[in-house]
Amino acid sequence: MDRRQPPQTDEGWYVLHDFRSIDWDGWRDAPEHRRERALAEGVDYLSAATELADAEEGGSAVFSVLGHKADLLILHLRPTLAALDSLERRFEQTALAEFTERADSYLSVTEVSGYMSQEYFEEDGEIEDTGTKRYIESRLKPEIPDSEFVSFYPMDKRRGPEDNWYDLPFDERAEHLSAHGDIGRDYAGRVTQIISGSVGLDDFEWGVTLFADDPTDVKELLTEMRFDPSSSRFAEFGRFLSARRFPPANLGAFLAGEPVPQESTDPHGGHSHGSHEHGHSHDHHEHGGDSGGHHHGHDADSPHDDESGDSDDESVRSELDELGVYAGQPHGEDVHAVVLYSAADSDELFEEVEGLRKNFDHYDTHVKTAVYESQGSDSDAETAVVSLWETDRAANTAAGFLADLPDIVRQAGDDEDDSWGTMGMFYTVEPEHRSDFVGTFDDAASILADMDGHRKTDLLENREDENDMFIASRWDSREDAMTFFRSDAFADAVEFGRDVLADRPRHVFLA
């Protein structure tokens, strides 16, 4: 008897979808003082949950459910079941709970499986692709998106007499899911998903939570997926629940039957529905080998910077500042960058990036994504894809999609462990000085070629804007690079740049 190979899984945070119905008759008939107490305690509970007062990691959000199935959805993600258990019971201690009944709930846990990456589960296996690493991390520890609309449904894989998912060989199942995932990638930037496993935890095998600003994007995505064999032949679905997100401070408007704004209307400074992020930011430093994102700054509200990394980073910034070179601010001012290199044909790569960019543009946190081509004579020079975001989380998520671009050969900063690199970004040249800038770079490159410890320096140009460039350098060590930054030649280049650049460049340090 053949026994099919099940996928290996790794689990992350536990997820509770807590659906509540309001006793509207009881609410209307209650004395004013009871309603005021219930509202105050409800806001306090929901605010504490979304601000992660009870945990160092996770997330919570509040939604107004449309239709008859429930009135409120309180969504919690926490590292442990004990934390979810405590949150449930704490809600029941509030005066607001007296006016609610649980209409439904769903318990699950975030997961990644061997369908996504067999390499991840190999003994002592280590994933070299930073984009894949960060995508896996985002699946295990997801951020609840700020999107207004959410759609939740549970699902199973079919076990019928004709179509039985669990009778398929592993490779065939993996192929189905890969094709299914290709559809989802076409909606990047428009629909975000949290997929969590529930085998042994609840009635179905998975819970699927889809987030979007436009509900029709979810409708279009699910319609397209219905025609994919992974769904049409092998999927069974539970009921769907749809809801709109609102900040806890606006609970009063919800209970009063008034329009519920998506931003906080609390005159005392209540939090809008993005404030929960401060409890679980993942900092990635410009010079750190774990970075992969190679950002210009960190999340301004992160409470747990890597002190040793910050110290080294700040010493470089301070030294450059003394030389008159702006290297970005460590907290809050700058964007976060993902830079990958591809050996694919530039036209083919640009077409793929353009498709992703249209989806990225649906996110307010997206700054820019562009393809940069080397201006050197090196025929083997790689083409770069640069994606800039306002938040670390958004950059991490984008990295997962960008890693699937054709012929990605490396991500900046992850190719050589025994070297040190810098990236000068935001070299936006005034058009009348473009040829002067390129000529000056050529002069600098000839000086660099004779410097100890210098390996390579490339000038790359945005194929959509010849005046938008960045410079990438690789050195044997940090000190070798700093020797150049201290040189008269570099000082002259900085002074020249002040006259010809429209924006001040920033330097990103990559271990």
C-alpha positions as CSV (number, residue, x, y, z in Angstrom):
1,M,0.0,0.0,0.0
2,D,1.4,3.3,-1.1
3,R,1.5,6.1,1.5
4,R,1.6,9.6,0.1
5,Q,4.2,12.0,1.4
6,P,2.7,14.8,3.6
7,P,4.3,18.2,3.5
8,Q,6.5,19.2,6.4
9,T,5.3,22.3,8.2
10,D,6.7,24.9,10.5
11,E,4.3,26.9,12.7
12,G,4.4,30.5,13.8
13,W,1.8,32.6,15.6
14,Y,-1.7,31.4,16.7
15,V,-4.7,33.2,15.2
16,L,-8.1,33.7,16.7
17,H,-11.0,35.2,14.7
18,D,-13.5,36.1,17.4
19,F,-16.9,37.0,16.0
20,R,-19.4,38.8,18.3
21,S,-23.1,39.7,17.9
22,I,-24.4,42.8,19.7
23,D,-27.6,42.7,21.7
24,W,-28.9,45.8,20.0
25,D,-32.2,45.8,22.0
26,G,-30.4,45.5,25.2
27,W,-28.0,48.2,24.2
28,R,-30.8,50.7,23.3
29,D,-32.7,50.0,26.5
30,A,-29.7,50.1,28.9
31,P,-29.3,53.2,31.1
32,E,-26.8,55.8,29.9
33,H,-24.3,55.0,32.7
34,R,-24.2,51.3,31.7
35,R,-23.6,52.2,28.1
36,E,-20.8,54.7,29.0
37,R,-19.1,52.1,31.2
38,A,-19.4,49.4,28.5
39,L,-18.0,51.8,25.8
40,A,-15.1,52.9,28.0
41,E,-14.1,49.4,29.0
42,G,-14.5,48.2,25.4
43,V,-12.2,50.9,24.0
44,D,-9.7,50.2,26.8
45,Y,-9.7,46.4,26.0
46,L,-9.5,46.8,22.2
47,S,-6.8,49.6,22.4
48,A,-4.7,47.5,24.8
49,A,-5.0,44.5,22.4
50,T,-4.1,46.5,19.3
51,E,-1.2,48.1,21.1
52,L,0.1,44.7,22.3
53,A,0.0,45.7,25.9
54,D,-0.1,42.0,26.7
55,A,2.7,40.7,24.5
56,E,6.0,41.6,22.8
57,E,4.9,40.1,19.4
58,G,1.7,39.6,17.5
59,G,-1.1,41.8,16.3
60,S,-4.8,42.6,16.9
61,A,-7.4,44.5,14.9
62,V,-11.1,45.3,15.1
63,F,-13.7,45.1,12.3
64,S,-17.4,45.9,11.7
65,V,-18.9,42.8,10.2
66,L,-21.4,43.2,7.4
67,G,-24.5,41.0,7.2
68,H,-26.4,38.9,9.7
69,K,-23.6,36.5,10.7
70,A,-22.0,38.8,13.3
71,D,-21.5,42.4,14.2
72,L,-17.9,42.6,15.4
73,L,-14.7,40.7,14.5
74,I,-11.8,40.9,16.9
75,L,-8.7,39.4,15.2
76,H,-5.8,38.4,17.4
77,L,-2.4,36.9,16.5
78,R,-0.1,35.9,19.4
79,P,2.9,33.6,19.8
80,T,1.1,31.3,22.2
81,L,-2.3,29.7,22.8
82,A,-2.1,30.9,26.4
83,A,-2.0,34.5,25.2
84,L,-5.1,34.0,23.1
85,D,-6.9,32.2,26.0
86,S,-6.1,35.2,28.2
87,L,-7.4,37.7,25.7
88,E,-10.7,35.8,25.3
89,R,-11.3,35.7,29.0
90,R,-10.2,39.3,29.6
91,F,-12.9,40.4,27.1
92,E,-15.5,38.6,29.1
93,Q,-14.6,40.7,32.1
94,T,-15.5,43.9,30.4
95,A,-18.9,45.6,30.7
96,L,-19.1,45.5,26.9
97,A,-19.2,41.7,26.9
98,E,-22.6,41.9,28.7
99,F,-24.0,43.3,25.5
100,T,-22.5,40.6,23.2
101,E,-22.8,37.0,22.3
102,R,-20.2,35.0,20.5
103,A,-21.6,34.3,17.0
104,D,-18.6,32.3,15.7
105,S,-14.9,31.8,16.1
106,Y,-12.0,30.2,14.4
107,L,-8.7,29.0,15.8
108,S,-5.6,28.4,13.6
109,V,-1.9,28.9,13.4
110,T,0.3,30.5,10.7
111,E,2.5,28.1,8.9
112,V,4.9,27.4,6.0
113,S,5.1,24.1,4.3
114,G,7.4,22.0,2.2
115,Y,5.4,23.0,-0.8
116,M,6.9,26.4,-0.5
117,S,10.5,25.4,0.2
118,Q,11.9,21.9,0.7
119,E,15.3,23.4,1.4
120,Y,13.8,25.1,4.5
121,F,13.2,21.8,6.1
122,E,16.4,20.0,5.2
123,E,18.6,19.1,8.2
124,D,21.1,21.9,8.8
125,G,19.6,23.4,5.6
126,E,20.0,27.1,5.2
127,I,18.1,29.2,2.7
128,E,20.5,31.5,0.9
129,D,17.9,33.5,-0.9
130,T,17.1,36.5,1.4
131,G,13.9,37.2,-0.4
132,T,12.6,33.7,0.4
133,K,13.8,34.0,4.0
134,R,11.9,37.1,4.5
135,Y,8.8,35.8,2.8
136,I,8.8,32.8,5.1
137,E,9.2,35.1,8.1
138,S,6.3,37.2,6.9
139,R,4.2,34.0,6.6
140,L,5.0,32.8,10.1
141,K,4.8,36.2,11.8
142,P,2.5,38.3,9.6
143,E,1.6,41.9,10.1
144,I,-2.1,42.7,10.0
145,P,-2.4,45.0,7.0
146,D,-3.9,48.5,7.3
147,S,-6.4,47.7,4.6
148,E,-10.1,48.6,5.2
149,F,-11.8,45.5,4.0
150,V,-11.3,41.9,5.2
151,S,-12.8,38.6,4.0
152,F,-12.4,35.5,6.1
153,Y,-13.3,31.9,5.1
154,P,-12.2,28.4,6.2
155,M,-11.4,25.7,3.6
156,D,-10.6,22.1,3.2
157,K,-8.9,20.1,0.4
158,R,-11.4,17.7,-1.2
159,R,-11.3,14.0,-0.4
160,G,-14.0,12.7,-2.8
161,P,-14.1,9.4,-4.7
162,E,-13.0,11.0,-7.9
163,D,-10.9,14.0,-6.8
164,N,-8.9,13.3,-3.7
165,W,-6.2,15.8,-2.9
166,Y,-4.5,13.5,-0.5
167,D,-4.1,10.8,-3.0
168,L,-2.0,13.0,-5.3
169,P,1.8,12.5,-5.3
170,F,3.7,15.3,-3.5
171,D,5.2,16.8,-6.7
172,E,1.8,17.0,-8.3
173,R,0.3,18.8,-5.3
174,A,3.3,21.2,-5.2
175,E,2.8,22.0,-8.9
176,H,-0.9,22.8,-8.3
177,L,-0.1,25.1,-5.4
178,S,2.7,26.8,-7.4
179,A,0.3,27.6,-10.2
180,H,-2.3,28.7,-7.7
181,G,0.3,31.0,-6.1
182,D,1.1,32.6,-9.5
183,I,-2.5,33.9,-9.6
184,G,-2.1,35.5,-6.1
185,R,1.2,37.2,-7.1
186,D,-0.7,39.0,-9.9
187,Y,-2.7,40.8,-7.1
188,A,0.4,41.8,-5.1
189,G,-0.2,45.3,-3.6
190,R,-4.0,44.9,-4.0
191,V,-4.8,41.9,-1.8
192,T,-2.8,40.6,1.2
193,Q,-3.4,37.2,2.7
194,I,-2.8,35.5,6.0
195,I,-3.2,31.7,5.6
196,S,-3.2,29.7,8.8
197,G,-3.5,25.9,9.4
198,S,-6.2,24.5,11.5
199,V,-5.9,20.7,11.3
200,G,-6.8,19.5,14.8
201,L,-7.6,23.0,15.9
202,D,-10.9,23.8,14.3
203,D,-13.5,22.3,11.9
204,F,-11.6,23.0,8.6
205,E,-8.1,22.5,7.6
206,W,-7.1,26.1,6.9
207,G,-8.4,29.6,7.6
208,V,-7.9,32.2,4.9
209,T,-8.0,36.0,5.7
210,L,-7.8,38.4,2.7
211,F,-7.2,42.1,3.1
212,A,-7.8,44.8,0.5
213,D,-8.8,48.5,0.3
214,D,-11.2,47.6,-2.6
215,P,-13.5,44.7,-1.9
216,T,-13.8,44.0,-5.6
217,D,-10.1,43.1,-5.7
218,V,-10.9,40.2,-3.4
219,K,-13.9,39.3,-5.5
220,E,-11.8,39.3,-8.7
221,L,-9.0,37.3,-7.1
222,L,-11.3,34.6,-5.8
223,T,-13.2,34.4,-9.1
224,E,-10.0,33.8,-11.0
225,M,-8.8,31.3,-8.5
226,R,-12.1,29.4,-8.8
227,F,-11.1,28.4,-12.3
228,D,-7.7,27.1,-11.2
229,P,-7.7,23.2,-10.7
230,S,-6.4,23.6,-7.2
231,S,-9.7,25.2,-6.3
232,S,-12.1,23.9,-9.0
233,R,-11.2,20.2,-8.4
234,F,-9.8,20.1,-4.9
235,A,-11.2,22.8,-2.7
236,E,-14.2,22.9,-0.3
237,F,-15.1,26.2,1.4
238,G,-16.9,27.2,4.5
239,R,-18.9,30.4,4.8
240,F,-17.5,33.8,4.1
241,L,-17.5,36.7,6.5
242,S,-16.8,40.3,5.3
243,A,-15.9,43.2,7.5
244,R,-14.5,46.8,7.6
245,R,-11.7,47.7,9.8
246,F,-11.9,50.6,12.3
247,P,-9.7,51.9,15.2
248,P,-10.8,51.0,18.8
249,A,-11.3,54.7,19.6
250,N,-14.2,54.8,17.1
251,L,-16.2,52.0,18.9
252,G,-18.6,54.7,20.1
253,A,-19.6,55.6,16.5
254,F,-20.0,51.9,15.7
255,L,-22.4,51.3,18.6
256,A,-24.3,54.5,17.9
257,G,-25.0,53.5,14.3
258,E,-23.1,56.4,12.9
259,P,-20.6,56.3,10.0
260,V,-17.3,54.7,11.3
261,P,-14.2,56.5,10.1
262,Q,-11.1,54.5,9.3
263,E,-9.0,56.9,11.3
264,S,-9.2,57.6,15.0
265,T,-11.6,60.3,16.0
266,D,-10.6,60.2,19.6
267,P,-10.0,63.9,20.7
268,H,-7.5,62.6,23.3
269,G,-5.2,61.1,20.8
270,G,-6.6,57.6,20.3
271,H,-4.6,55.4,17.9
272,S,-5.4,54.9,14.3
273,H,-5.5,51.4,12.9
274,G,-1.8,51.2,12.2
275,S,-0.6,51.8,15.7
276,H,-0.2,48.1,16.7
277,E,3.0,47.8,14.7
278,H,5.2,49.2,17.4
279,G,5.3,46.1,19.4
280,H,6.8,43.8,16.8
281,S,9.0,45.6,14.4
282,H,11.9,43.7,12.9
283,D,14.9,46.0,12.6
284,H,17.3,45.3,9.8
285,H,20.5,47.4,9.8
286,E,22.2,48.8,6.8
287,H,25.5,47.1,7.6
288,G,24.1,43.9,9.0
289,G,24.5,40.6,7.2
290,D,20.9,39.7,8.2
291,S,19.5,42.7,6.5
292,G,18.6,41.8,3.0
293,G,16.6,45.0,2.8
294,H,19.5,47.4,3.2
295,H,17.5,50.2,4.5
296,H,18.3,53.9,5.0
297,G,16.6,53.8,8.4
298,H,14.7,51.8,11.0
299,D,11.1,51.9,12.2
300,A,10.9,55.0,14.4
301,D,8.8,53.3,17.0
302,S,10.8,50.1,17.4
303,P,11.7,49.5,21.1
304,H,14.5,46.9,20.6
305,D,17.3,48.1,18.3
306,D,20.4,45.9,18.0
307,E,22.8,48.0,20.2
308,S,26.0,46.6,18.7
309,G,24.7,47.2,15.2
310,D,23.5,50.7,15.9
311,S,26.9,51.6,17.5
312,D,28.9,50.6,14.4
313,D,26.3,52.1,12.1
314,E,26.4,55.4,14.0
315,S,30.2,55.5,14.0
316,V,30.2,55.3,10.2
317,R,27.4,57.9,9.9
318,S,29.2,60.3,12.3
319,E,32.5,60.0,10.5
320,L,30.9,60.6,7.2
321,D,29.0,63.6,8.7
322,E,32.3,65.1,9.7
323,L,33.4,64.7,6.1
324,G,30.2,66.5,4.9
325,V,28.5,63.4,3.6
326,Y,24.9,62.7,4.4
327,A,24.4,59.0,5.2
328,G,20.7,59.1,6.1
329,Q,19.1,59.2,9.5
330,P,18.8,56.1,11.7
331,H,15.2,56.7,12.9
332,G,12.2,57.5,10.8
333,E,13.4,59.9,8.1
334,D,14.4,57.6,5.3
335,V,12.9,54.9,3.2
336,H,13.7,51.2,3.3
337,A,15.3,49.6,0.2
338,V,15.3,46.2,-1.4
339,V,18.0,45.7,-4.1
340,L,18.3,42.6,-6.2
341,Y,20.4,41.8,-9.3
342,S,19.3,39.8,-12.3
343,A,21.0,38.2,-15.3
344,A,17.8,38.3,-17.3
345,D,17.3,40.3,-20.5
346,S,16.7,43.8,-19.4
347,D,13.5,44.2,-21.5
348,E,12.0,41.0,-20.1
349,L,12.9,42.0,-16.6
350,F,11.4,45.4,-17.0
351,E,8.1,43.9,-18.2
352,E,7.9,41.7,-15.1
353,V,8.8,44.6,-12.8
354,E,6.2,46.8,-14.4
355,G,3.5,44.3,-13.6
356,L,4.6,44.1,-10.0
357,R,4.9,47.8,-9.7
358,K,1.3,48.4,-10.8
359,N,0.2,46.3,-7.8
360,F,2.8,47.9,-5.4
361,D,1.3,51.3,-6.3
362,H,-1.9,50.4,-4.5
363,Y,0.1,50.6,-1.2
364,D,0.5,54.0,0.3
365,T,3.9,52.8,1.7
366,H,5.3,52.2,-1.8
367,V,7.8,54.9,-2.8
368,K,9.4,53.6,-6.0
369,T,10.3,50.4,-7.9
370,A,12.6,50.7,-10.9
371,V,15.0,48.8,-13.1
372,Y,18.6,50.1,-13.2
373,E,21.1,49.2,-15.9
374,S,24.8,49.4,-15.6
375,Q,26.5,52.2,-17.6
376,G,29.9,50.5,-17.6
377,S,31.5,48.6,-20.4
378,D,31.4,45.2,-18.5
379,S,29.3,42.9,-20.8
380,D,28.6,40.7,-17.8
381,A,27.2,43.5,-15.7
382,E,23.9,42.6,-14.0
383,T,20.7,44.6,-14.1
384,A,19.4,45.9,-10.7
385,V,15.9,46.1,-9.4
386,V,15.5,48.7,-6.7
387,S,12.3,48.9,-4.6
388,L,11.8,51.7,-2.0
389,W,9.2,51.6,0.8
390,E,8.3,53.7,3.8
391,T,8.2,50.8,6.2
392,D,10.4,47.8,6.9
393,R,7.5,45.3,6.9
394,A,6.4,46.5,3.4
395,A,9.9,46.2,2.1
396,N,10.2,42.7,3.5
397,T,6.9,41.6,1.9
398,A,7.9,43.1,-1.4
399,A,11.2,41.3,-1.3
400,G,9.4,38.0,-1.4
401,F,7.6,38.9,-4.6
402,L,10.8,40.5,-6.2
403,A,12.7,37.3,-5.5
404,D,10.5,35.5,-8.0
405,L,11.6,37.8,-10.8
406,P,13.5,36.0,-13.7
407,D,17.2,35.0,-13.2
408,I,17.7,36.7,-9.8
409,V,21.4,36.0,-9.0
410,R,21.8,37.7,-5.7
411,Q,20.4,40.3,-3.3
412,A,22.6,43.3,-2.5
413,G,24.7,42.6,0.6
414,D,24.2,38.8,0.6
415,D,26.7,37.7,-2.0
416,E,30.1,37.9,-0.3
417,D,30.5,37.4,3.5
418,D,34.2,38.5,3.4
419,S,33.6,42.0,2.0
420,W,31.9,45.3,2.9
421,G,29.8,47.4,0.6
422,T,28.1,50.7,0.2
423,M,25.3,51.9,-2.0
424,G,24.9,55.5,-2.9
425,M,21.3,56.2,-3.7
426,F,19.3,59.2,-4.8
427,Y,21.8,60.5,-7.3
428,T,19.2,62.5,-9.2
429,V,21.3,64.6,-11.6
430,E,20.2,68.0,-12.9
431,P,19.7,67.3,-16.7
432,E,22.1,69.9,-17.9
433,H,24.9,68.4,-15.7
434,R,24.4,64.7,-16.6
435,S,27.4,64.4,-18.8
436,D,29.6,66.2,-16.3
437,F,28.4,63.8,-13.6
438,V,29.1,60.7,-15.7
439,G,32.5,62.1,-16.6
440,T,33.3,62.7,-12.9
441,F,32.3,59.2,-12.0
442,D,34.6,57.8,-14.7
443,D,37.5,59.9,-13.2
444,A,36.6,58.5,-9.7
445,A,36.4,55.0,-11.0
446,S,40.0,55.2,-12.3
447,I,41.1,56.4,-8.9
448,L,39.2,53.6,-7.2
449,A,40.8,51.0,-9.5
450,D,44.2,51.8,-7.9
451,M,43.1,51.8,-4.3
452,D,43.9,49.0,-1.9
453,G,40.9,46.9,-1.0
454,H,38.7,48.1,-3.8
455,R,36.9,45.3,-5.7
456,K,34.2,46.9,-7.9
457,T,32.2,50.0,-8.4
458,D,29.2,50.3,-10.8
459,L,27.1,53.3,-11.9
460,L,23.6,52.1,-12.7
461,E,20.9,54.2,-14.4
462,N,17.1,54.1,-14.2
463,R,16.0,52.9,-17.6
464,E,13.0,55.2,-17.3
465,D,14.9,58.3,-16.2
466,E,18.5,58.7,-17.3
467,N,19.0,61.3,-14.6
468,D,18.2,58.9,-11.8
469,M,21.3,56.8,-10.8
470,F,22.9,54.9,-8.0
471,I,26.4,53.8,-7.3
472,A,27.3,50.4,-5.8
473,S,30.8,49.6,-4.4
474,R,32.4,46.5,-2.9
475,W,35.4,46.6,-0.7
476,D,37.6,44.1,1.1
477,S,36.8,45.8,4.4
478,R,35.0,48.7,6.0
479,E,38.3,50.5,6.7
480,D,39.3,50.2,3.0
481,A,36.0,52.0,2.0
482,M,36.5,54.6,4.7
483,T,40.0,55.3,3.5
484,F,38.4,56.4,0.2
485,F,35.7,58.4,1.9
486,R,38.5,60.3,3.8
487,S,40.4,61.0,0.6
488,D,40.7,64.4,-1.2
489,A,39.3,62.8,-4.3
490,F,36.0,61.9,-2.5
491,A,35.8,65.3,-0.9
492,D,36.1,66.9,-4.4
493,A,33.4,64.6,-5.7
494,V,31.1,65.6,-2.8
495,E,31.6,69.3,-3.4
496,F,31.0,68.7,-7.1
497,G,27.8,66.8,-6.3
498,R,26.3,69.7,-4.4
499,D,26.3,71.7,-7.7
500,V,24.9,69.1,-10.0
501,L,22.5,66.9,-8.0
502,A,18.8,67.7,-7.5
503,D,18.6,65.5,-4.3
504,R,21.3,64.8,-1.7
505,P,22.6,61.2,-2.1
506,R,22.6,58.8,0.8
507,H,25.0,55.9,1.5
508,V,23.8,52.5,2.6
509,F,26.2,50.1,4.2
510,L,26.1,46.4,3.4
511,A,28.1,43.8,5.2
